[in-house]
Amino acid sequence: MSCGSCKLTIGDDAISCDGPCGSQFHISCLDLPRECIKELRRNPQLLWLCRGCTATRCSSKGSLPPCRDDIAVHVRSCLSSEFAASFNGLRSELLGEIKSVLAASIASHQVAAHVPTQASTQPTRPSTPAWNAPHATGLTNVPSKRRLIDRSPPPAVKAPPLLTGTGQQKSRALLMVPPAEAKFWLYLTRIAPSVPIADVEAYVREQLGTDDVTVVR
């Protein structure tokens, strides 16, 4: 494996980049003090990124886009396979149900077509004329038809209508409620509350010339 900086072969004394590239570098190519290298090897919580991964992390595109793209591709492929399996199972179940329903319907129609009707199962009897029947006798033994007598009561005869003349026939019902007459509302303003209703009614009758006045305050 070669160094990510000088492209020379790397031995055991190397440090790997903790960024997306995962490349290894010589210690001499890190441009880091010896104290920093000792801390990187001693403390596993410290992470070191090469210049490329550092620039990518600090850019506005977000951190570690290659890793994120790989995860998205993996999740998309997993979901696609699960959806395909579920769809195939649902389609198989639906096709099975349709086939079973069609088979049952065809079988019921075939049974109904082969079941004989009641008229076809009854044996046919040859028609024997009345004069050839063994129990037939002479024409004198044939009973005569009875005459039916209608005993229902005769229909009721309606009496002729009374002569009322040639004028228009009026109803004989008594007029209990007088016919409604057209009235109108007259609103009066600027009348003191102390004025009696009788004075207001007398005033309106005098002005309108009618006695059919109803005052409502």
Residue frames relative to the residue before (quaternion, step in Angstrom):
aa qw qx qy qz dx dy dz
M 1.0000 0.0000 0.0000 0.0000 0.00 0.00 0.00
S 0.3232 -0.7750 0.5183 0.1623 3.59 -0.88 0.93
C 0.5855 -0.5758 0.4453 0.3568 3.53 -1.27 0.42
G 0.4957 -0.6789 0.4578 0.2895 3.54 -1.06 0.76
S 0.7030 0.4419 -0.2763 0.4839 3.58 1.19 -0.26
C 0.8090 0.2412 -0.1191 0.5226 3.62 0.69 -1.09
K 0.3770 -0.7636 0.4461 0.2753 3.59 1.32 -0.17
L 0.4800 0.6383 -0.4563 0.3923 3.58 1.16 0.51
T 0.6500 -0.5290 0.3733 0.3979 3.52 -1.27 0.38
I 0.2959 -0.7611 0.5611 0.1350 3.54 -1.02 0.93
G 0.2771 -0.7502 0.5789 0.1592 3.53 -1.03 0.84
D 0.7867 -0.2917 0.2311 0.4926 3.55 -1.11 -0.73
D 0.6853 0.4690 -0.2797 0.4818 3.59 1.09 -0.68
A 0.4065 0.6810 -0.5021 0.3449 3.62 0.14 1.34
I 0.2468 -0.7380 0.6104 0.1478 3.53 -1.32 0.41
S 0.3344 -0.7561 0.5354 0.1726 3.57 -0.92 0.99
C 0.4740 -0.6424 0.5264 0.2924 3.52 -1.20 0.65
D 0.3387 -0.7584 0.5279 0.1775 3.57 -0.92 0.94
G 0.5127 0.6400 -0.4203 0.3884 3.57 1.23 0.32
P 0.7726 -0.3562 0.2444 0.4653 3.59 -1.25 -0.27
C 0.6429 0.5493 -0.3511 0.4021 3.61 1.01 -0.66
G 0.2031 -0.8230 0.5072 0.1552 3.61 1.02 -0.76
S 0.3738 0.7406 -0.4856 0.2758 3.60 1.18 0.44
Q 0.3671 -0.6982 0.5722 0.2242 3.54 -1.34 0.43
F 0.1488 -0.7928 0.5900 0.0360 3.53 -1.14 0.80
H 0.5245 -0.5868 0.5095 0.3478 3.52 -1.26 0.50
I 0.5672 -0.5921 0.4456 0.3594 3.56 -1.17 0.56
S 0.6539 0.5132 -0.3163 0.4571 3.54 1.08 -0.65
C 0.6722 0.4870 -0.2939 0.4740 3.58 1.23 -0.41
L 0.5465 0.6492 -0.3894 0.3580 3.61 1.23 -0.08
D 0.2309 -0.7881 0.5265 0.2199 3.57 1.13 -0.57
L 0.4889 0.6322 -0.4438 0.4053 3.56 1.04 0.86
P 0.5387 -0.6032 0.4631 0.3627 3.61 -1.09 0.55
R 0.6440 -0.5361 0.3894 0.3824 3.53 -1.27 0.46
E 0.6119 0.5571 -0.3557 0.4344 3.59 1.05 -0.70
C 0.6557 0.5072 -0.3156 0.4617 3.60 0.96 -0.80
I 0.6460 0.5154 -0.3227 0.4615 3.56 1.00 -0.81
K 0.6345 0.5220 -0.3308 0.4643 3.58 1.02 -0.77
E 0.6628 0.4961 -0.3089 0.4682 3.60 0.98 -0.82
L 0.6259 0.5361 -0.3444 0.4496 3.62 1.03 -0.70
R 0.7007 0.4522 -0.2666 0.4831 3.57 0.98 -0.81
R 0.6913 0.4833 -0.2858 0.4549 3.56 1.07 -0.68
N 0.7817 0.2806 -0.1382 0.5395 3.60 0.89 -0.89
P 0.2863 -0.7892 0.5138 0.1767 3.65 -0.41 1.13
Q 0.5873 0.5911 -0.3829 0.3988 3.61 1.19 -0.23
L 0.6019 0.5462 -0.3633 0.4555 3.57 1.22 -0.26
L 0.1554 -0.7851 0.5969 0.0568 3.58 -0.93 0.97
W 0.1492 -0.7767 0.6074 0.0749 3.54 -1.11 0.77
L 0.1238 -0.7868 0.6036 0.0364 3.55 -0.94 0.97
C 0.4697 -0.6570 0.5111 0.2941 3.52 -1.07 0.73
R 0.7161 -0.4536 0.3000 0.4374 3.57 -1.25 0.12
G 0.6569 0.5193 -0.3206 0.4427 3.60 0.95 -0.80
C 0.6886 0.4651 -0.2812 0.4799 3.57 0.89 -0.94
T 0.6176 0.5386 -0.3437 0.4586 3.59 1.11 -0.68
A 0.6591 0.4962 -0.3127 0.4708 3.60 0.96 -0.83
T 0.6540 0.5094 -0.3191 0.4594 3.57 0.99 -0.78
R 0.6631 0.5111 -0.3047 0.4542 3.58 0.96 -0.83
C 0.7240 0.4350 -0.2450 0.4760 3.57 1.01 -0.80
S 0.5455 0.6165 -0.4095 0.3933 3.59 1.20 -0.18
S 0.6250 -0.5692 0.3976 0.3567 3.54 -1.31 0.28
K 0.5357 0.6426 -0.4075 0.3660 3.63 1.19 -0.11
G 0.5948 -0.5542 0.3845 0.4372 3.59 1.19 -0.23
S 0.5638 -0.6200 0.4394 0.3235 3.52 -1.30 0.28
L 0.8786 0.0338 -0.0454 0.4742 3.46 -1.14 0.86
P 0.0461 0.8349 -0.5479 0.0253 3.69 0.55 0.98
P 0.6235 0.5287 -0.3936 0.4205 3.68 0.89 -0.61
C 0.6552 0.5069 -0.3201 0.4596 3.58 0.92 -0.82
R 0.6530 0.5131 -0.3159 0.4587 3.55 0.99 -0.82
D 0.6402 0.5184 -0.3273 0.4630 3.59 1.00 -0.75
D 0.6393 0.5172 -0.3346 0.4603 3.59 0.96 -0.76
I 0.6526 0.5039 -0.3224 0.4650 3.58 0.95 -0.81
A 0.6480 0.5204 -0.3221 0.4533 3.59 0.98 -0.83
V 0.6455 0.5132 -0.3181 0.4676 3.58 0.99 -0.83
H 0.6577 0.5128 -0.3099 0.4565 3.57 0.97 -0.86
V 0.6674 0.4918 -0.3037 0.4696 3.59 0.93 -0.89
R 0.6468 0.5249 -0.3227 0.4495 3.59 1.00 -0.83
S 0.6665 0.4957 -0.3104 0.4622 3.58 0.93 -0.81
C 0.6417 0.5210 -0.3254 0.4593 3.60 1.02 -0.78
L 0.6746 0.4857 -0.2983 0.4690 3.57 0.92 -0.90
S 0.6344 0.5326 -0.3385 0.4464 3.59 0.99 -0.77
S 0.6655 0.4940 -0.3095 0.4662 3.58 0.94 -0.82
E 0.6531 0.5052 -0.3218 0.4634 3.59 0.99 -0.79
F 0.6538 0.5037 -0.3155 0.4684 3.59 0.96 -0.84
A 0.6462 0.5202 -0.3250 0.4541 3.58 0.96 -0.80
A 0.6602 0.4983 -0.3140 0.4661 3.59 0.96 -0.83
S 0.6600 0.5012 -0.3148 0.4628 3.59 0.94 -0.84
F 0.6567 0.5103 -0.3119 0.4594 3.58 0.97 -0.85
N 0.6513 0.5092 -0.3205 0.4624 3.59 0.94 -0.79
G 0.6565 0.5011 -0.3202 0.4641 3.60 0.98 -0.79
L 0.6582 0.5021 -0.3109 0.4669 3.58 0.96 -0.82
R 0.6509 0.5077 -0.3228 0.4630 3.58 0.98 -0.76
S 0.6405 0.5184 -0.3298 0.4607 3.59 0.97 -0.76
E 0.6602 0.4961 -0.3141 0.4684 3.60 0.93 -0.85
L 0.6613 0.5086 -0.3143 0.4530 3.59 0.94 -0.84
L 0.6562 0.4973 -0.3134 0.4731 3.59 0.95 -0.82
G 0.6368 0.5274 -0.3312 0.4546 3.60 1.03 -0.73
E 0.6514 0.5073 -0.3135 0.4690 3.57 0.97 -0.83
I 0.6550 0.5082 -0.3180 0.4600 3.60 0.94 -0.85
K 0.6589 0.5057 -0.3167 0.4581 3.59 0.93 -0.82
S 0.6578 0.5048 -0.3201 0.4582 3.61 0.94 -0.82
V 0.6534 0.5022 -0.3208 0.4668 3.62 0.97 -0.81
L 0.6600 0.4973 -0.3167 0.4655 3.60 0.93 -0.82
A 0.6481 0.5155 -0.3274 0.4551 3.59 0.96 -0.79
A 0.6617 0.4972 -0.3106 0.4673 3.60 0.94 -0.82
S 0.6510 0.5129 -0.3194 0.4594 3.59 0.99 -0.78
I 0.6607 0.4954 -0.3136 0.4687 3.60 0.95 -0.84
A 0.6510 0.5155 -0.3240 0.4534 3.59 0.98 -0.81
S 0.6559 0.5053 -0.3210 0.4598 3.61 0.94 -0.79
H 0.6457 0.5063 -0.3255 0.4698 3.61 1.02 -0.73
Q 0.6508 0.5111 -0.3236 0.4589 3.60 0.97 -0.75
V 0.6481 0.5031 -0.3221 0.4724 3.61 0.99 -0.79
A 0.6574 0.5042 -0.3178 0.4611 3.60 0.96 -0.80
A 0.6590 0.5092 -0.3205 0.4513 3.60 1.06 -0.64
H 0.7214 0.4348 -0.2508 0.4771 3.65 1.08 -0.63
V 0.5519 0.5977 -0.4204 0.4018 3.65 1.17 -0.19
P 0.3511 -0.7458 0.5165 0.2319 3.67 -0.63 1.01
T 0.4739 -0.6679 0.4997 0.2822 3.54 -1.14 0.64
Q 0.6670 -0.5146 0.3580 0.4028 3.58 -1.29 0.27
A 0.6467 0.5245 -0.3303 0.4445 3.57 1.02 -0.73
S 0.6814 0.4829 -0.3009 0.4603 3.58 1.04 -0.75
T 0.6573 0.5141 -0.3265 0.4439 3.64 1.10 -0.52
Q 0.6202 0.5354 -0.3678 0.4397 3.62 1.10 -0.46
P 0.4498 -0.6883 0.4917 0.2866 3.63 -0.92 0.88
T 0.4579 -0.6731 0.5154 0.2676 3.52 -1.13 0.73
R 0.2250 -0.7726 0.5842 0.1061 3.52 -0.97 0.93
P 0.4353 -0.6924 0.4981 0.2880 3.58 -0.84 0.86
S 0.4412 -0.6922 0.5097 0.2579 3.50 -1.00 0.86
T 0.1478 -0.7893 0.5942 0.0457 3.55 -0.80 1.07
P 0.4354 -0.6969 0.4925 0.2866 3.62 -0.67 0.94
A 0.6261 -0.5749 0.3807 0.3641 3.53 -1.15 0.59
W 0.6935 0.4737 -0.2996 0.4527 3.59 1.03 -0.68
N 0.6775 0.4640 -0.3019 0.4843 3.60 1.25 -0.26
A 0.4923 0.6665 -0.4438 0.3413 3.63 1.20 -0.15
P 0.5388 -0.6492 0.4199 0.3345 3.60 -1.00 0.73
H 0.7229 0.4296 -0.2605 0.4743 3.59 1.08 -0.58
A 0.4549 0.6860 -0.4598 0.3332 3.58 1.25 0.11
T 0.1700 -0.7721 0.6068 0.0821 3.57 -1.10 0.76
G 0.7484 -0.3797 0.2827 0.4644 3.56 -1.20 -0.29
L 0.6588 -0.5228 0.3750 0.3899 3.50 -1.33 0.30
T 0.5921 0.5919 -0.3728 0.4002 3.60 1.17 -0.42
N 0.6729 0.5045 -0.2993 0.4507 3.63 1.22 -0.46
V 0.4994 0.6496 -0.4406 0.3667 3.59 1.26 -0.09
P 0.3997 -0.7293 0.4862 0.2684 3.61 -0.62 1.03
S 0.4556 -0.6854 0.5034 0.2631 3.51 -1.09 0.79
K 0.5486 -0.6165 0.4560 0.3332 3.55 -1.18 0.61
R 0.3725 -0.7177 0.5458 0.2199 3.52 -1.09 0.82
R 0.3888 -0.7064 0.5442 0.2317 3.51 -1.07 0.82
L 0.3329 -0.7479 0.5457 0.1792 3.56 -0.78 1.06
I 0.2203 -0.7740 0.5861 0.0946 3.55 -0.87 1.04
D 0.3305 -0.7407 0.5576 0.1769 3.55 -0.82 1.05
R 0.0710 -0.8248 0.5610 -0.0045 3.56 -0.41 1.25
S 0.3837 0.7209 -0.4980 0.2918 3.62 1.17 0.34
P 0.5605 -0.6185 0.4177 0.3590 3.64 -1.03 0.67
P 0.5608 -0.6102 0.4304 0.3576 3.57 -1.07 0.64
P 0.5781 -0.5971 0.4145 0.3707 3.59 -1.07 0.56
A 0.5244 -0.6440 0.4604 0.3134 3.53 -1.09 0.77
V 0.3482 -0.7322 0.5543 0.1884 3.53 -1.00 0.94
K 0.3317 -0.7554 0.5342 0.1840 3.54 -0.71 1.09
A 0.4585 -0.6796 0.5028 0.2742 3.54 -1.01 0.86
P 0.5282 -0.6331 0.4477 0.3461 3.59 -0.98 0.72
P 0.5436 -0.6268 0.4371 0.3472 3.63 -1.02 0.69
L 0.5480 -0.6118 0.4661 0.3289 3.52 -1.21 0.63
L 0.4890 -0.6469 0.5056 0.2944 3.49 -1.18 0.70
T 0.0583 -0.8224 0.5659 -0.0045 3.56 -0.58 1.14
G 0.6209 -0.5554 0.3540 0.4252 3.60 1.18 0.20
T 0.6111 -0.5802 0.4123 0.3465 3.51 -1.33 -0.03
G 0.5229 0.6461 -0.4184 0.3662 3.61 1.22 -0.06
Q 0.6567 -0.5019 0.3840 0.4117 3.54 -1.32 0.15
Q 0.3923 -0.7320 0.5100 0.2238 3.58 -0.77 1.06
K 0.2018 -0.7905 0.5722 0.0833 3.55 -0.78 1.07
S 0.5629 -0.6000 0.4497 0.3479 3.52 -1.17 0.52
R 0.3987 -0.7275 0.5159 0.2135 3.57 -1.08 0.84
A 0.4588 0.6879 -0.4555 0.3300 3.62 1.24 0.00
L 0.4779 -0.6762 0.4878 0.2764 3.55 -1.05 0.84
L 0.3981 -0.7030 0.5427 0.2296 3.53 -1.03 0.85
M 0.1243 -0.8355 0.5343 0.0313 3.59 -0.12 1.32
V 0.7671 0.2629 -0.1452 0.5670 3.63 1.05 -0.70
P 0.4127 -0.7114 0.4960 0.2785 3.63 -0.67 0.94
P 0.5738 -0.5999 0.4227 0.3636 3.56 -1.08 0.61
A 0.5369 -0.6373 0.4565 0.3118 3.52 -1.15 0.73
E 0.2041 -0.7749 0.5899 0.0998 3.54 -0.97 0.89
A 0.5419 -0.6270 0.4517 0.3304 3.53 -1.15 0.64
K 0.0115 -0.7824 0.6219 -0.0317 3.53 -0.94 1.03
F 0.2044 -0.7643 0.5983 0.1273 3.53 -1.28 0.23
W 0.4544 -0.6671 0.5260 0.2680 3.52 -1.32 0.47
L 0.0941 -0.7688 0.6318 0.0298 3.53 -1.08 0.86
Y 0.1644 -0.8131 0.5553 0.0591 3.56 -0.45 1.23
L 0.1264 -0.7858 0.6046 0.0301 3.57 -0.79 1.08
T 0.1239 -0.7945 0.5934 0.0370 3.55 -0.88 1.00
R 0.7824 0.3391 -0.2673 0.4487 3.51 -1.42 0.16
I 0.4533 0.6246 -0.4945 0.3999 3.61 0.97 0.90
A 0.4415 -0.7153 0.4785 0.2537 3.54 -0.73 1.07
P 0.5600 -0.6166 0.4270 0.3520 3.61 -1.04 0.64
S 0.6286 0.5596 -0.3473 0.4136 3.58 1.11 -0.48
V 0.5457 0.6042 -0.4166 0.4045 3.65 1.17 -0.26
P 0.4232 -0.7143 0.4869 0.2714 3.64 -0.73 0.95
I 0.6079 -0.5630 0.4220 0.3679 3.53 -1.28 0.49
A 0.6111 0.5644 -0.3583 0.4238 3.61 1.05 -0.71
D 0.6547 0.5019 -0.3233 0.4636 3.62 0.97 -0.76
V 0.6408 0.5135 -0.3274 0.4675 3.57 1.03 -0.78
E 0.6560 0.5119 -0.3117 0.4588 3.58 0.99 -0.87
A 0.6528 0.5022 -0.3194 0.4686 3.61 0.96 -0.81
Y 0.6377 0.5317 -0.3293 0.4497 3.57 1.00 -0.76
V 0.6743 0.4898 -0.2992 0.4647 3.60 0.94 -0.90
R 0.6354 0.5236 -0.3370 0.4566 3.60 0.97 -0.79
E 0.6634 0.5095 -0.3071 0.4539 3.55 0.94 -0.83
Q 0.7026 0.4700 -0.2760 0.4576 3.57 0.94 -0.85
L 0.7457 0.3938 -0.2218 0.4896 3.61 1.00 -0.79
G 0.3669 -0.7563 0.4735 0.2630 3.60 1.21 -0.39
T 0.6414 0.4576 -0.3448 0.5103 3.60 0.99 0.78
D 0.4052 -0.7155 0.5210 0.2288 3.52 -1.26 0.60
D 0.5855 0.5719 -0.3744 0.4358 3.59 1.27 -0.25
V 0.3007 0.7417 -0.5253 0.2889 3.56 0.29 1.31
T 0.0513 -0.7701 0.6357 0.0111 3.57 -0.98 0.89
V 0.1871 -0.7978 0.5688 0.0707 3.54 -0.63 1.16
V 0.0231 -0.7716 0.6353 -0.0233 3.56 -0.90 0.99
R 0.1693 -0.7906 0.5831 0.0793 3.54 -0.75 1.09
